[in-house]
Amino acid sequence: MRIYITAILKANPVYRGEVMAALQHMVEESRKEAACVQYDLHQTTEDENQFIFYEIWESRAGLDHHNQQPYILAFGEMAGEKLQEDPQIYLMERIA
């Protein structure tokens, strides 16, 4: 069963450039993964520091594999210091 994700992140303005570069790197690398169906990064029009990922994964196993990749783990380590708040991550199943 496919897994759908929306993740909302808010960069600390001081680190915005560094966070943006890390997010773009995550997009490039994630799209190479076999289980990745879609991996899109958006920026809100109201706040240049707020980013939203929309992802689709073939399976929970594929998502679990993704979450163990070095670039994802590295972002997790930097997130505490360089984001304004903890990311909001919503795992969803499509119902219609």
LOTORLUM-417845 format. One record per residue: residue in one letter; x, y, z of N, C-alpha, C, O in turn. Coordinates in steps of 0.02 Angstrom, whole numbers, padded with zeros to 5 digits, always signed. Layout:
BEGIN
AXYZXYZXYZXYZ...
# end
This chain:
BEGIN
M+00042-00059+00000+00000+00000+00000+00044+00062+00000+00093+00066+00038R+00028+00110-00041+00066+00172-00045+00057+00213+00019+00004+00212+00051I+00109+00250+00035+00109+00295+00093+00116+00366+00066+00159+00380+00025Y+00073+00410+00089+00073+00481+00070+00096+00522+00130+00075+00508+00187I+00138+00571+00119+00164+00611+00174+00160+00685+00157+00173+00705+00100T+00140+00724+00206+00148+00796+00204+00190+00814+00264+00175+00795+00321A+00244+00849+00252+00289+00870+00306+00298+00946+00302+00312+00973+00249I+00289+00979+00358+00293+01052+00362+00352+01070+00406+00356+01048+00463L+00397+01111+00379+00457+01131+00415+00463+01207+00413+00443+01239+00365K+00490+01235+00466+00500+01307+00468+00573+01321+00488+00593+01308+00544A+00610+01349+00441+00681+01363+00452+00689+01424+00497+00650+01471+00494N+00741+01421+00538+00762+01481+00575+00789+01528+00522+00832+01508+00483P+00766+01591+00519+00788+01637+00467+00864+01643+00460+00890+01653+00405V+00900+01637+00515+00973+01642+00514+01003+01586+00472+01055+01595+00441Y+00971+01528+00472+00997+01468+00438+00958+01451+00375+00966+01397+00348R+00916+01496+00351+00873+01481+00295+00910+01453+00235+00889+01403+00206G+00964+01484+00215+01003+01462+00157+01030+01391+00166+01027+01350+00120E+01055+01378+00225+01082+01311+00240+01027+01258+00240+01036+01203+00215V+00971+01276+00270+00914+01230+00272+00888+01217+00201+00875+01160+00182M+00881+01270+00162+00857+01263+00093+00903+01217+00053+00879+01175+00015A+00968+01225+00060+01016+01183+00023+01008+01110+00044+01010+01065+00002A+00999+01098+00109+00990+01029+00134+00925+00999+00108+00923+00941+00090L+00872+01039+00106+00808+01015+00081+00812+00998+00007+00786+00946-00015Q+00845+01040-00031+00852+01027-00103+00894+00965-00116+00882+00927-00162H+00945+00954-00074+00986+00894-00079+00943+00832-00064+00949+00780-00097M+00900+00838-00014+00855+00782+00002+00810+00766-00057+00797+00707-00071V+00785+00816-00091+00742+00805-00150+00781+00766-00203+00757+00716-00229E+00841+00790-00219+00881+00758-00271+00894+00685-00255+00886+00641-00298E+00915+00671-00194+00932+00603-00174+00871+00559-00167+00872+00500-00187S+00818+00585-00138+00757+00545-00127+00726+00522-00192+00701+00466-00197R+00727+00565-00242+00698+00548-00306+00735+00491-00341+00708+00460-00387K+00795+00475-00319+00833+00420-00347+00813+00352-00316+00829+00299-00343E+00779+00354-00260+00761+00292-00225+00707+00254-00262+00659+00284-00288A+00714+00189-00265+00667+00147-00302+00596+00153-00277+00549+00150-00317A+00586+00161-00213+00518+00163-00184+00486+00231-00188+00427+00239-00170C+00523+00282-00212+00496+00350-00216+00453+00357-00278+00477+00348-00334V+00390+00374-00267+00344+00388-00322+00344+00463-00336+00344+00484-00394Q+00343+00503-00283+00342+00576-00290+00374+00606-00228+00364+00582-00172Y+00412+00660-00238+00445+00693-00183+00453+00766-00203+00501+00785-00237D+00406+00807-00182+00404+00878-00202+00414+00923-00142+00389+00910-00087L+00451+00976-00153+00463+01027-00102+00430+01092-00123+00436+01114-00180H+00394+01122-00076+00359+01185-00088+00381+01235-00035+00403+01217+00019Q+00373+01299-00052+00385+01353-00005+00320+01394-00002+00291+01409-00054T+00298+01411+00058+00236+01449+00063+00247+01521+00038+00302+01549+00043T+00195+01549+00011+00200+01617-00015+00197+01669+00040+00217+01727+00031E+00172+01650+00098+00166+01697+00155+00229+01701+00196+00241+01752+00229D+00270+01648+00196+00329+01646+00240+00385+01609+00204+00380+01548+00193E+00437+01644+00184+00492+01613+00147+00530+01561+00187+00570+01524+00159N+00519+01559+00252+00553+01510+00295+00513+01446+00304+00538+01399+00336Q+00453+01443+00278+00411+01384+00287+00411+01341+00223+00398+01366+00169F+00427+01277+00232+00431+01230+00177+00385+01171+00189+00373+01151+00245I+00358+01146+00134+00312+01089+00139+00334+01036+00088+00341+01050+00029F+00343+00976+00113+00357+00918+00070+00291+00882+00057+00250+00875+00102Y+00283+00859-00004+00229+00812-00020+00264+00752-00051+00299+00757-00101E+00253+00693-00020+00288+00633-00040+00239+00576-00051+00187+00572-00018I+00257+00531-00096+00221+00469-00105+00273+00413-00108+00321+00418-00146W+00263+00362-00068+00308+00304-00065+00270+00241-00083+00211+00234-00065E+00302+00196-00118+00271+00133-00139+00246+00091-00081+00195+00056-00086S+00282+00094-00025+00264+00051+00032+00294+00079+00096+00337+00123+00095R+00272+00051+00151+00300+00070+00216+00374+00048+00220+00415+00084+00248A+00389-00010+00190+00458-00033+00190+00503+00015+00152+00559+00030+00173G+00478+00041+00095+00517+00090+00057+00528+00154+00095+00582+00183+00093L+00477+00177+00131+00483+00236+00173+00532+00224+00230+00573+00267+00245D+00528+00166+00261+00575+00150+00315+00647+00150+00290+00692+00174+00324H+00657+00123+00231+00724+00122+00201+00747+00194+00188+00805+00212+00202H+00703+00235+00162+00718+00306+00150+00740+00341+00214+00788+00379+00214N+00704+00329+00267+00719+00363+00330+00785+00343+00361+00808+00375+00409Q+00818+00292+00335+00883+00271+00359+00941+00295+00315+00999+00280+00329Q+00925+00331+00262+00977+00355+00217+01019+00409+00251+00993+00449+00290P+01084+00411+00236+01129+00459+00269+01107+00532+00264+01114+00570+00312Y+01080+00552+00207+01060+00623+00199+00998+00639+00240+00989+00697+00260I+00955+00590+00253+00897+00602+00296+00919+00605+00369+00896+00648+00407L+00963+00560+00388+00989+00560+00457+01028+00625+00471+01023+00653+00526A+01067+00648+00423+01105+00710+00431+01058+00769+00440+01071+00813+00481F+01004+00771+00401+00956+00826+00409+00924+00823+00479+00915+00875+00510G+00908+00764+00502+00879+00757+00569+00925+00784+00623+00901+00813+00672E+00990+00776+00614+01037+00801+00663+01041+00877+00663+01049+00908+00715M+01035+00908+00605+01039+00981+00601+00973+01015+00617+00972+01074+00635A+00918+00979+00611+00852+01009+00618+00840+01042+00685+00811+01097+00687G+00862+01012+00738+00850+01040+00805+00877+01111+00813+00846+01153+00846E+00934+01123+00783+00966+01189+00789+00943+01238+00736+00941+01298+00749K+00926+01214+00677+00915+01259+00621+00842+01269+00600+00827+01307+00554L+00797+01234+00634+00726+01245+00622+00697+01283+00681+00722+01278+00737Q+00644+01320+00668+00611+01358+00722+00572+01314+00769+00563+01330+00827E+00549+01257+00743+00508+01211+00783+00515+01141+00754+00542+01133+00699D+00492+01092+00790+00494+01024+00765+00451+01019+00702+00398+01049+00698P+00475+00980+00653+00434+00971+00592+00367+00937+00609+00363+00896+00655Q+00317+00955+00572+00251+00922+00577+00249+00873+00519+00253+00892+00460I+00241+00809+00535+00242+00758+00483+00177+00718+00487+00159+00691+00539Y+00143+00715+00430+00079+00680+00426+00086+00622+00377+00097+00632+00318L+00079+00561+00403+00077+00501+00361+00005+00486+00346-00037+00484+00392M-00011+00475+00283-00081+00468+00263-00089+00408+00216-00042+00385+00184E-00152+00385+00214-00172+00336+00165-00225+00369+00122-00268+00406+00148R-00223+00357+00059-00273+00386+00014-00338+00349+00022-00340+00288+00020I-00393+00387+00032-00458+00354+00041-00507+00370-00016-00560+00339-00020A-00490+00417-00058-00535+00432-00115-00494+00460-00172-00521+00476-00225
# end
